[in-house]
Amino acid sequence: MTRLLFVDDEDRVLDGLQRMLRPMRHEWDMRFVTSGGVALQSLAQTPFDVVVSDMRMPGMDGAQFLKEVQARFPQVVRMVLSGHSDQNMIEQSRNATHLYLAKPCPPEVLKATITRVCHLKALLADEGLRGLVAGMSNVPTSPLLYRELTRELATASPSMKTITAIIAKDLGMTAKILQIVNSTYADRCDLVATAAQATSLLGLDTICSMVRIEGGCSVLTDRAGACLNFERLWEKSLETGALARVIAQAEQASPQMVDQAGTAGLLHEIGALILAGHATERFTEARSLSKEHRLPLWVAEQQVFGNTHAEVGGYLLGLWGLSEPIVTAVAYHHAPSRYAESGFCPLTAVHVADSLQRELASTAYVDAPAQLDMAYLSRLGLTERLPAWREAAAAWHKEHAHE
């Protein structure tokens, strides 16, 4: 049973939450406490899956409480349920919080949001991995692109067009800015799917804040770089994102699905960055196993971690509030048959784009090439579309190969 801890200094608010969530009592084990200090004691005594906290509380406020939870109980999903007037405190807690909901929050939105993050747990079997991912504030950023961004922000009149173009080329910065806009508005039904949309909504001040705040961005370490060719990973990710868009457009998908496919393609290897940067020794072991036995990297990761970088990436993006089509496309792009979908979707585009990118590239990202899941494509009735996708991908690659 999922264990939830609600924290608010007002008894009437907690009473309202108890009444609102009473129908969920058979699925959720819920505790309601009136201070951050009592909540931390409860967390020390009982393993909770999710904490939902107010921001304005006497003594230890919500920002301080959530930072303590992140440091001491990193595996716990951290949510804020607070008023719009608390925006400054929300800014302070951004790197310690996964999702934000505004008061008053409709019951169905609160239930759906908690249910969605609880279902993510099924992606990662290993509690240590869940703690590693849930405790993260950022994903490593390309040093070159980070320098470009800070240099542009330091100019007298920073160009939003230039800033957007830089962010859109980087996995870590794209994921972070999408987290900021989507997690802050978790009750929206039209989740933002691209860096361009996110930068337009957030504006220059918030982007500057993202870069300045400690933990908003982090660059790659030499130790992590020794076990993964990051330049090749960035190149592959950009190409896969572009090819996923091409394939979705070839299927005459909606503009929203095209955007979701492109972003998921860009972010599909983000879990490799996480493992290389935060579980370096075990990731190096998986890389060695992959090379020694000519295994796809994700198969070797399954043997070493019990999970793959795809699932790690999907778990993080789900916690960060990105839309379900992007999360599932990242999480299942190596094994799409595991996802029950009856038609073309961003997952289809990313799975095929990942394989075609490796066919077209002069060098492979890993030692064993990706393989198309023909059973999956057959189930969707899309096998006959492969020649058209290959042709469209080859045309894109010919045009952009030397960029």
N, C-alpha and C positions, 0 to 999 in steps of 0.2 A: 504494500500500500504506500502511496506517495505521502510524504510527510511535509507539511507546510507550516511555517512560522510567520505570523502576522504581528507587526510591531507598530503601535500608535499610542500616543500618550492620552488620547481622548477615549474614555470608556464608551461613549455613545457611538463613536466610529467603529470600534471593535464589535459592539453589540450589533450594529448594522451589518457588518461583514459576516458575523455568525449567522444572522437570519438569512442573508443573501445566499450564503454558501451551504446552508443546511441540506439542500438536496444532494450535495456532493459528499456527504459524510460517510457513505459506504465505499467511496473510492479514495477519499483523502483523509488522512489523520491530521487534524488541524489544531494548532495551539495559538492562543491570542495573549500577548503580553503588552505591558504599558511602558516599557523603557528599553533602551539599547543594552543597558547593563544586565537586566533580567534575561533579555534575549540571548546574550552571549553565554550566560550561565546555562540556558536551555540547550544551546548548540553544543556546549562542552559535555553535556550529559546524554544527549540524544542525537543521532544522525538525521538531520533534516535534508530534504532535497531542494527546497525553495524557501527563501525569505522574502517577504513583501513588507517594505518599511515606509513609514511616513518620513518627511524630511525635517519638519519643525518640531523638535522635541526638546524639553528642558534637559540640562546636563549634557548628555551625549546626544548630539543631533544626528540626523539620518546619514549625512555625509561621513561623519566620524565612525558611526556604527558600521556602515557598509565597507569602509576601508579596513576596519578590524576583522570583519567577516572574510574579506578577500585574503587577508594575510594569514588568518588562523584556520579558516575552513574554506579553502579555495574551491573545493568541489561543489559548493552550494551555489545554486542559481540565485542571483541577487536582483530583485526588482524594487522599483520605487512606485508608490501609489501616493501622489501628492498633488497640491494645487499649483496652477500656473504661476502664482506669485512667488513660488520657491525656485525660480529659474536660476538665480545666482548659486544657490546651494546645489542644484542639479549639476551646474557646471563644475563645481568643486568635486562632485562624486562621480563624474563621467567615467573615469578610468576604473572605478570600482563597481560599476553597475552595468548590468546587461540590458535591462529593459525599463522603460518609464511608462506609467499610465497616469492620466490626469483625473483628479477628483472633479466632479462626481463621475465615477466610471460605471457604465451600464453593466449589469450582472453578466450578460452573455459575453461581453468583451473580456472581462476579468477571467471568467471561466475558460474561454477559448484560448486566451494567452497563456494561462498556467498549464492547460492541457497540452498545448503545442510544445512548450519547453520541456514538459515532463516526458513526452513521447520521444524527444531527442535522445533520451538516455539509452534507448534501444540501439542507437548507432555505435556506442562505445561500450564494450563489455568490461573493459579494464577500468577500475575505479581510479587508479593512478593516472591514467590518461585523461579521464574526465576532469580530475582535479587540475592537471597541468593546463588543459585547454580553458577551463572555466576561470582559472586564476589569471589568465593573460589579459593585459590591457591593450596590446598591439601586436602586429605581425611585422617581422623585419622588413625594412624598406631598402631599396637600392641606394647605396651611397651616392651614386652619380645623380640619380633623380632627386634625392633629398637635397643635395647641394643646389641643383637647379631651382628647386622650389624655394629654398630659403633665400637664394640670390634674387629671385623675382620678387619675393615678398619684401625684400629690403630696398627695392627701388622706390623712387618718389611717387610713382603712379603705377602700382602693380596691375598687370593685365589679367582680368578674370579668364579671358580666352587662353592665355598662355598657362595660367595656373591649372585650369581644367585639363588642358592637354597633357601636362606633366603628371597630374594625379591619375588620369585615365590610363597611363602606361605602366603604373606600378601596382602590384598586387596588394602590398600592405596598406598604402595610402587609399586605394580604392575601397578596400574592405573597411577601413577605419571611417572614412567619410560616409559610407553607406550605413555603418552602424550608428553614427551620430544622428543622421536624419531619420532612419527607420526606427531605432530604439526609442528616440525621443517622442516619436509619434506612433507608438505601437498600436494605438486604437484606430489608426487609419486603415481603410480598406484598399487604398491605392498606393501600395508600398513602392518606394523609389527603386529603380533598377539600374541606373547608370550614374557614373561619376558626374557627367554633365548636368543631369537633373539635380543631383545632390548639391553641387557647388552653387547652382543657381538658387536653390532654396535656402542654403545656409548663409551665403554671402561671405565677403572678404574677412570680416572681423572674426567670425567663428573659425574660418580656416586658419587664420593667424593664431588663434587661441589653440587650435589643435596642434600646431607645430610647436608653440611655446610651452604648453603644459607638459610637465615631466611625464613621460610615458605615452604622450600622444603619438610620437613616432619613434622608432628605434632603427639604427642601422645594423648591418650585418657584422657579426664578429668573425675574426680570422679563424677561430676554432670551428665555427659552423661552416664557413666557406671551404674548409679543407675536405669536407665530406660531400659537398654538393656543388655542381657547377651552376652558380646562380645566374650568370650571364646567359647561359643556354636555357635555363629554366624561364627567365623573363622573356627571351625571344620566343620560346615554344608557347608560353602562355598567351602572348600577344597574338601570335599566329592562330592558335586554336580559337581564341575569342573571335577573331575576324572570320575564320572559316565557319564557326558555329552560326554567325550572323548570315553568312552567304547561304548556308544550307537552309536555315529557317526562312530566308527570303525566297529561296527556290521552291519551298513548300507553300509560298504565299501565306505565311503565318502573320498574325496580327502584329502591328508595330510593338506592342507590349511584349509579346513572346520573342520577337527578334531581339529586343533589348535584353530580356532575361537570358536568352541563349548566349548573347555576346558577353555579358558580364560573367555568367557561369563559366564560359570558356576561358576567360581571362583568369578567373579565380580557381580553376579546377585543380591546380597543383598547390594551392596555398597550404594544404596540410603537410607537404614536403618541407616547406619553409619552417613550419612549427616544429616538426620532428628534428630537422637538422639543427635548429637553433636552441631547442629546449630538451631534446632527448638524444644528444649527439652520439653518445657511445652506442646505444642500441640501433640508431639509424645507420651508423657506420657498419655495424654488424649486418644489418639487412642489405646494405649496398654490397658488402663483400659476398654474402650468400647469393645475391642476384648475379654477380659477375661469375662466381665460381661454378654455379650450376645452370647458368644461362636462363634464369628465371625472370619473368617480369618483376619489376621492383615491388609492385603491390602484393604479389604472391609471397615474396620473401618477407615483406613487412608483416603479413598475416602470420607467418611462422614465428617471427621475433616478438611482435607486439600483441598478437591476437586481434589486431585491427590493421587497417590500411590508412595511408595518408589521405585517401579520398574521404573516408568516414571521419577522420580527425578534422579535416577542413569543413565538411558539412556540419559537424557538431558546433564548431566555432561560429560559423555564419548563421546557424539557427539561433544560437544564444544571442547573437548580435542583432537579431531582428530582421534579417534579410528574408525575402519572400520564399515561400515553400518551393516554387519551381526552381529557383536558383539553388537552394539548399539541397534538394534531391538530385539535381543535375550534377552538383559537385560530389555528393556523397556516394552516388551509384554509377559514376561515369565509367568505371572499369567493369561493373557487373550489373548492367541495366535490367537484366531479367529478374533481379531481386525486387524491383519496384513494379507494383501493379498499376500499369497505365495502359489504356486501350487505344491510344492514338499518338500521333506525333506531338512532341513536347520539347522543352529545352534540354531535357536529358538525352533525347534522341540526337539532337543537333550536336551536343557536346561529345557524346560517345563516338559518333561518326567523325566529327572534326578532329578529335584526338588521334584517331587511327589514320585519317588522311593526312594530317600534318606530319606524322612520322613517315608516311610513304613519300611525301614530297620533299622532306628536309634532307639535306645532304649528310647530316649527322644525326644519329638518334640520341634522344635525351637519356634513355637507359639502354642497357645492353640487349634486352629482348624487346622486339617490336610489339606494339599494341595489336590486339586482335579484335576484329569486329564480332559482336555477339549476333550471329546469324539467326539463332533461334528467337532472339528478342525481335529482330527486324521482321522475321517471318510472322511472328505473332501479331505484329502491328500491320502486316500486309504491305511492308515497305521495301522488300528486297529488290523489287524491280526499279526502285528509285536510285539505287547505288550508282549506276552509270552517269545519271544526270548530276548527282552530287559530286562525283569524281571530276566530271568535266568542269563544273562550276568552281570547284576547289583549285583545279589545275590552272584555270584562267586567272583566278585571283592571285595564285602563287607566281605565275609568269609576270603579272603586272607589278607585283610588290616585292619580288624576290630580292632586289638590290637596294631596298629602302633602308 
